[in-house]
Amino acid sequence: MIKVGLLGCGTVGGGVYNILTTKKEDIERKLGEEIQIKRILVNEKNKKRKYDVDASLLTENYKEIIEDPEIQLVVELIGGETPTLGYIKEAINHHKNIVTANKLILAKYGREIFQLAKNNNVKVYYEGSVGGGIPIIKTLKESMIANKIGRIYGILNGTTNYILTQMTEKSIDFEDALKKAQSLGYAESDPYFDVSGLDCAYKISILSSLAFESFIDVNSIYVEGIDKIEREDIEIAEELGYTIKLLAIGKRYEDKMLDIRVHPTFIPKSNPLSKINGVYNVVQIHGDVVGDIMIYGQGAGEMPTASAVVADIMEAAKSIKYHIENEYSIGRLNGLKLIGTDEIENSFYIRLRVNDIPGVFAKIAKAFGDNEVSIASVIQKHRLNPVVPIFLLTHPIEEKKMKKAIDSLKELDDVIEIKNIIRVEDFNEKF
Amino acid sequence: MIKVGLLGCGTVGGGVYNILTTKKEDIERKLGEEIQIKRILVNEKNKKRKYDVDASLLTENYKEIIEDPEIQLVVELIGGETPTLGYIKEAINHHKNIVTANKLILAKYGREIFQLAKNNNVKVYYEGSVGGGIPIIKTLKESMIANKIGRIYGILNGTTNYILTQMTEKSIDFEDALKKAQSLGYAESDPYFDVSGLDCAYKISILSSLAFESFIDVNSIYVEGIDKIEREDIEIAEELGYTIKLLAIGKRYEDKMLDIRVHPTFIPKSNPLSKINGVYNVVQIHGDVVGDIMIYGQGAGEMPTASAVVADIMEAAKSIKYHIENEYSIGRLNGLKLIGTDEIENSFYIRLRVNDIPGVFAKIAKAFGDNEVSIASVIQKHRLNPVVPIFLLTHPIEEKKMKKAIDSLKELDDVIEIKNIIRVEDFNEKF
């Protein structure tokens, strides 16, 4: 019998408890071993809960779990940083294996936690931390074990994907789409963590650390949110054959560096990623042997995450039962450094407001040409006022050259405003 | 050290050999154990091979592998039924674990092989048998272990998906698309096995046997190929908002029976399955906890399949090293029976050729109405001859009632021909 301690009994924790109790027989048959929840840490023992939890299991003292020598596996579903980080470290120091869905802690303290786990000869499982029920960690660790991973693309945040989908399908503004997401419970009342792209940055740092075997410092990832996207950008993207998504990108760069970024991105409509709508998440991975694999599913929510956590519990239980040492342990061998966005080559979409006078476009074209930026297409919408919006799509160019071209544009009297600049992903790399 | 015997060194076998030798260090680091290919069965030792294979490993005598007491794992990549089935059974009787990508043998003799493996206390791994590099078996067995699987939808055959994609995108006929597929090596010179839907039937029987824990007899699956699909069907599907795909379906039916089928299917364009084009494969699974998961990748080809086989070899090696008994063994507990298509409710698309005279549509509508079939939409294309094509879409109706309606139609003098009947999948089940 494997004895388990649960930290937290909220939405995901309650879901995990519910699955482990209602599907007990089925799980034991598949595993060949009983899993027993011995104790559950809660804030308040007498609080009303969604699921009927055996009250005798509840405790308000984390030490009753972490210091119990019978408990071999601690499942952390409290979330947040404090006091969770302390609990996890203390549990590892007491030689407990860990299952967690805590992206914050893994992204910020992953290096420390995995080292501590190694020192204490225990393992840390984290399928639920990225992409909810999408089996992305297992796919990277096991199914793609024969592959060198070249790149990862992810739509990893359901809130922003819902907002962008609404803006695209219903032709509404960002603010209205955000309000709709909030009213449906898809966005928090303070949406900053999602809308700013930070949530995605945590997740791509976890995936990249695993896939490229190099710990990625989440603070050094370039992050841009979706709050500057306007309805006009989305309409023009459609017209040009693209869909705007908040894309998380992790790529090897010439085999010596890594290119990790999160930003709104023009995705060609021919790419299946452009069709992943609403609160769904998706990850597309390129391996040198298998080519492209894409996995899609519900990226968050109580039950999808609980499904991933239970799979981790089963994996951990198997590992404990059979004394498996080397859980395809990811070597963290390479100290691959991040490359700055300045060096990266992308096509760019640019939206300008200019004075509607003859010769203005020639000036813009010259500012680009002087900085080696070549224009792929231009859309000019005629309006009934002296100001005309211009939409440009460039050919691929290094970002630092693009920045110089933008600086030159800003010096032109007839360029009133540079409204938006969005990167275009062409998905045409050779591995 | 785990010693492995390879049966076959063709496209996939050569790919596996190549990965295991070129990535030897990486694989050993991840597994924590050396994997050694001890011997390789080939037809002809002196044949020229794509990869540089160590000639001292080659043998033309299968007994040198199957009877070698040092070899713990036999990797079968010969394909076909004879002599492969005999080799696999003999290897299991000699207590070898098996990795295979042989869908034919698993679908036809799976029950016997898994029983034999159980009796001999060895395991059979088969990720490469369905969907090439798509990690669908591991996802079903491990990642979705907390789930009761409600339904599986698969586009599981790259040849037919390529042909249908070409017909859709290029507006060409079946015969021309087939020729193009053959010229590119995506279709065999005798395309029967793919085009008839049989290949898909083997694959969905393997997936369903695993997901529903009931061995499915592949011969009792309803199978319909794509050779009757004409350009006109595809054009009308587009007009109605659908894409035609060869869909493999596995569903629980009222929790007591299973509904397993392979046939051309109208898929709404809003469903991501409709966007999976070309030689790509996709599987969409619904679990009661996690909701929908979709996995997509290259469904065939030397390297994607080799990637899956190497992942299985690693899994098997881990299992051997740590004496893992219960590989989440799938119980095969339920003896769920298949339900006949007559009982299944679908919407239907029907293409007719009728005499272009007043009142003909009223007669058709009556023939449907008399059999409880209600019409959802009608498209009538005007042509410059006395015959007019009519395209109908029905509301959902039991197939046996639909058949009666079709019989009534056939009795009408003005119905010249029933050109095609295609099922529509609405994807609106409640679990």
Interface residues (C-beta under 8 A of the other chain):
Chain A: G15 I19 K23 I27 R29 K30 L31 G32 E33 E127 G133 I134 P135 K138 T139 E142 S143 M144 I145 A146 N147 P272 K275 I276 G287 V289 V290 G291 D292 I293 M294 I295 Y296 G297 Q298 M303 P304 A306 S307 A308 V310 A311 M314 E315 K318 Y322 H323 I324 E325 N326 Y328 S329 I330 G331 L333
Chain B: G15 I19 K23 I27 R29 K30 L31 G32 E33 E127 G132 G133 I134 P135 K138 T139 E142 S143 M144 I145 A146 N147 P272 K275 I276 G287 V289 V290 G291 D292 I293 M294 I295 Y296 G297 Q298 M303 P304 A306 S307 A308 V310 A311 M314 E315 K318 Y322 H323 I324 E325 N326 Y328 S329 I330 G331 L333
